[in-house]
Amino acid sequence: LGIMEYTFLGRTIFLGIWLFIPTIFDLLLGVYRCIRIMIIYIFKRGDKKNEKKLTLEFEPLVSVIIPVYNSEKTLKRCVESVINQTYSIDKIEIIMVDNGSKDNSYNVFQQLQSEYHHVKMWWYKSGCGKARALNAGIFYSNGAYIINIDSDGYMSRNSIESIVKHFIYNKEVSAITGSVIIDKDEIKETKGIINKLVQKCEFMEYLEVFFIGRNNQSSTNELFTMAGAISAIKREVAFKSQMYNADTLGEDAHMTQQILLFQNGVVSYCKEAVFFTSPIEDFNRLSIQRSRWQRGALEVVSLFLDKEVIGSKKSLWKMMISDHTMTFPKLIWMMAVIYLGVIGLPVETIVLVNLIIYIAYSIISMLSILISAVLLKDLKEVRKYTLKNILIFIFMPLYRLILSFFRISGVIYSLSPESSWNSIGIVDEIKLGIKAVFSFGKRDKNS
């Protein structure tokens, strides 16, 4: 090709155009989402103010289902966040469903029952798995609205009130997903520069995913999945569904698609309903989590593929293109850049083009974080923390690149016949690989 004969500018343009497709897809989509959210925020600000001022003349009974699995350390805080809601406590029932705990979670429940004897709370047992726990909780529930939350975090004080208002103010809504935010206080307690940096990136990622991503999807009723940590369903909608699917790791996405495709329902986003969750411990746990999420998403897509072909909803194929299909060309392009260096493209050209792309991705992340901060006006401490750590946007492209590798492992993991919450993490895989190499070398020497 005579690459070496090109001028520096010519080589840069050549490589830039070659990387154009996977890059421009993300950049344009990112800018579009940010602009769209700001337009929605500006034009619907009055409606949101009216919704906040809406008084509930009648408070319907709400059932809060909490699947419990080895939650001894976090269950008390979780339940107390429900008890301390602005919503009347006599209109809330708390249903804890144990799905195989081996710690003292039940003792925590007994303590809560003794301390808050005026609160309606029950403890049930189900088969293993979160889906079975949620299904059991639904059958035991009595509320007009069923709210599901995880046991390893806590709700903001006005979450239940915001959910009920959202349902009443928007009669067409069948189900709701709330916002999930990483607990900033736990990040502050984390030791180790790398782990803390990863957790701050995760914090910013969650803001982008919910305040920008889910917000956009909700505006066109194209949510792929309700948040597993906090979601709500009308009672009649839940009982018309096939319940949560215990045969997939993506039970929340499966329920979402049931509502959209089978009931032609509306799944909405309520950003005021906030659930604070713990940050991921380390890279190993992060790789396991994202690999599991990827497999769950692919399982759900496969289950609804036939229905999607004849249906009118776009959430499935849009999700596949933006979050899954484009992952492969990005990685292929990245590997190919290395190949171009091998065959003679100057290193300075490769570095310059990739630096430009990295800066572009960083700017999009900064824009998303700033818009998220605008939408965080009711959570002043979270907003303050976000703006204080705004420079994390510099690391977001690298963080997302690492997540792409984890997603690829999830695709490979999906080829195995059985779903499992407990898979091997990237760090453990590396350790096993090194151990295998040394074991092979030792065995070969002995032979």
C-alpha positions, -999 to 999 in steps of 0.1 A, spaced: 0 0 0 30 23 3 20 35 37 55 47 45 54 70 15 24 90 28 29 124 44 23 125 82 -11 143 75 -20 117 49 -12 87 72 -33 103 100 -63 109 77 -60 73 64 -60 58 99 -87 83 111 -111 73 83 -103 36 89 -113 40 125 -143 62 116 -172 37 117 -169 22 153 -159 56 167 -184 79 151 -212 55 161 -204 60 198 -196 97 196 -227 107 176 -249 85 197 -234 100 229 -239 136 218 -275 128 206 -284 113 239 -270 142 259 -288 168 238 -320 149 238 -320 146 276 -314 183 280 -343 191 257 -366 168 276 -355 183 309 -361 219 297 -395 213 281 -408 189 308 -395 207 338 -429 222 345 -446 188 344 -421 174 369 -427 203 392 -464 196 391 -458 159 398 -437 167 428 -464 190 441 -491 164 436 -506 154 469 -518 119 475 -554 121 487 -552 83 491 -522 62 498 -526 27 484 -509 -3 501 -474 -9 487 -456 -42 490 -418 -40 492 -401 -73 483 -365 -79 494 -348 -110 481 -322 -120 508 -290 -140 503 -263 -137 529 -273 -102 538 -265 -102 574 -243 -70 572 -266 -49 550 -302 -61 557 -309 -38 587 -299 -6 568 -319 -17 538 -351 -24 558 -347 8 579 -345 28 547 -380 14 538 -393 21 573 -381 57 573 -398 66 540 -419 98 536 -447 74 526 -470 63 555 -455 32 572 -489 17 578 -494 16 540 -462 -4 535 -457 -41 539 -421 -55 538 -417 -90 525 -382 -106 529 -377 -138 509 -347 -159 518 -333 -177 488 -306 -199 505 -288 -177 530 -261 -194 551 -254 -166 575 -274 -149 603 -297 -129 580 -328 -144 598 -314 -132 631 -313 -97 617 -350 -100 607 -359 -111 642 -341 -81 656 -359 -58 632 -392 -74 640 -386 -68 677 -374 -32 673 -401 -22 648 -431 -43 660 -455 -17 645 -443 -24 610 -458 -51 588 -429 -73 578 -427 -110 570 -400 -136 563 -405 -164 538 -382 -189 521 -380 -198 485 -359 -220 462 -324 -208 452 -321 -178 429 -334 -142 429 -361 -149 404 -377 -176 426 -375 -152 456 -392 -124 436 -420 -147 424 -426 -160 460 -428 -124 472 -453 -114 445 -476 -143 455 -474 -133 492 -479 -96 485 -511 -76 489 -501 -42 477 -515 -23 447 -479 -16 437 -451 -41 441 -416 -27 446 -385 -49 444 -352 -38 459 -319 -55 466 -308 -62 502 -273 -49 498 -282 -12 496 -308 14 507 -335 37 493 -336 75 494 -364 87 517 -389 98 491 -385 68 467 -418 50 475 -437 83 474 -421 92 441 -430 58 426 -466 60 437 -470 95 424 -454 85 391 -480 57 387 -509 79 397 -497 108 376 -491 86 345 -520 62 343 -506 44 312 -474 32 331 -473 -5 338 -439 -7 356 -412 16 367 -374 15 370 -357 38 395 -321 52 396 -292 32 410 -263 52 424 -231 39 439 -228 48 476 -201 76 477 -194 71 513 -183 35 507 -160 47 480 -144 71 505 -137 41 528 -120 20 500 -83 14 503 -60 12 474 -56 39 446 -66 15 418 -97 1 435 -109 36 444 -103 48 409 -123 19 394 -151 26 419 -152 63 410 -154 53 373 -182 29 382 -200 58 401 -198 80 370 -209 51 347 -241 45 367 -250 82 365 -246 80 327 -265 47 324 -295 59 344 -298 97 340 -288 97 303 -293 61 290 -324 49 308 -339 84 307 -336 84 269 -350 48 265 -379 56 288 -390 86 267 -397 64 237 -408 33 258 -378 13 247 -363 3 280 -344 -30 277 -345 -37 314 -357 -24 347 -330 -20 373 -326 -51 394 -318 -30 425 -351 -10 424 -382 -15 402 -419 -14 407 -449 -31 390 -486 -27 392 -501 -57 409 -524 -66 380 -495 -63 355 -474 -87 376 -501 -113 378 -508 -112 341 -471 -119 333 -453 -152 333 -435 -140 364 -397 -138 367 -378 -164 346 -356 -186 368 -338 -201 338 -320 -169 328 -295 -146 346 -315 -116 331 -347 -121 350 -353 -83 353 -349 -78 315 -371 -108 309 -399 -93 329 -394 -59 312 -398 -75 277 -428 -95 288 -446 -62 298 -436 -45 265 -442 -73 241 -469 -94 256 -490 -67 274 -481 -38 251 -474 -19 284 -453 11 293 -421 8 314 -411 42 327 -381 57 344 -385 75 377 -352 92 385 -365 104 419 -367 68 431 -331 62 441 -314 31 454 -278 34 468 -257 3 462 -222 -7 472 -193 -2 448 -177 -33 432 -148 -46 453 -122 -51 427 -115 -59 390 -122 -96 396 -157 -90 409 -163 -64 382 -154 -89 355 -177 -115 370 -206 -90 373 -203 -77 337 -198 -112 322 -230 -123 340 -250 -92 328 -239 -98 293 -249 -135 294 -283 -125 309 -289 -100 282 -281 -124 254 -303 -151 270 -333 -127 271 -328 -116 235 -328 -152 224 -360 -159 243 -378 -130 227 -363 -131 192 -393 -146 174 -417 -123 191 -395 -93 183 -395 -102 145 -433 -99 144 -436 -72 170 -432 -34 168 -408 -28 198 -373 -18 190 -356 -21 224 -341 -56 217 -324 -49 184 -313 -14 194 -297 -28 226 -280 -55 206 -265 -31 181 -254 -4 205 -242 -25 235 -232 -58 219 -227 -60 182 -205 -29 181 -183 -43 208 -167 -67 183 -157 -42 156 -142 -19 182 -120 -47 195 -111 -59 160 -102 -23 150 -80 -20 181 -61 -52 173 -58 -42 136 -41 -9 147 -14 -30 163 -11 -49 130 -7 -16 110 22 -8 133 38 -41 126 36 -36 88 51 -2 88 26 26 98 47 50 120 41 48 157 35 86 160 6 84 136 -10 56 155 -5 74 188 -19 107 175 -51 92 160 -58 71 191 -52 101 213 -77 122 193 -102 94 196 -96 90 233 -100 128 239 -133 127 219 -146 98 241 -135 117 272 -154 148 262 -186 128 257 -181 113 292 -176 148 306 -207 161 289 -228 131 302 -215 136 338 -223 173 337 -258 167 325 -263 140 351 -252 166 377 -279 190 365 -305 162 370 -291 155 405 -304 188 419 -325 170 445 -295 150 457 -272 178 467 -245 157 484 -243 133 454 -242 162 431 -214 179 451 -194 146 450 -200 142 413 -187 177 405 -158 174 429 -147 142 410 -155 155 375 -119 148 363 -127 111 364 -140 116 329 -104 114 318 -103 77 327 -138 67 315 -128 57 279 -101 33 293 -126 20 319 -152 13 292 -126 -4 270 -119 -28 299 -156 -34 303 -157 -43 265 -133 -72 272 -155 -83 301 -186 -83 279 -168 -104 253 -160 -129 280 -198 -129 288 -205 -138 252 -181 -167 254 -195 -177 287 -230 -177 272 -219 -207 250 -220 -229 281 -253 -247 285 -261 -236 321 -266 -202 337 -248 -195 370 -244 -165 392 -210 -177 403 -185 -177 375 -147 -172 375 -133 -136 374 -106 -123 351 -79 -122 379 -86 -158 388 -85 -168 352 -51 -152 348 -38 -169 379 -51 -203 367 -35 -197 333 -1 -189 349 -4 -219 371 -13 -241 341 17 -229 322 41 -236 351 25 -269 358 29 -279 321 65 -269 321 72 -288 353 54 -319 339 73 -317 306 107 -314 324 99 -344 346 89 -365 316 
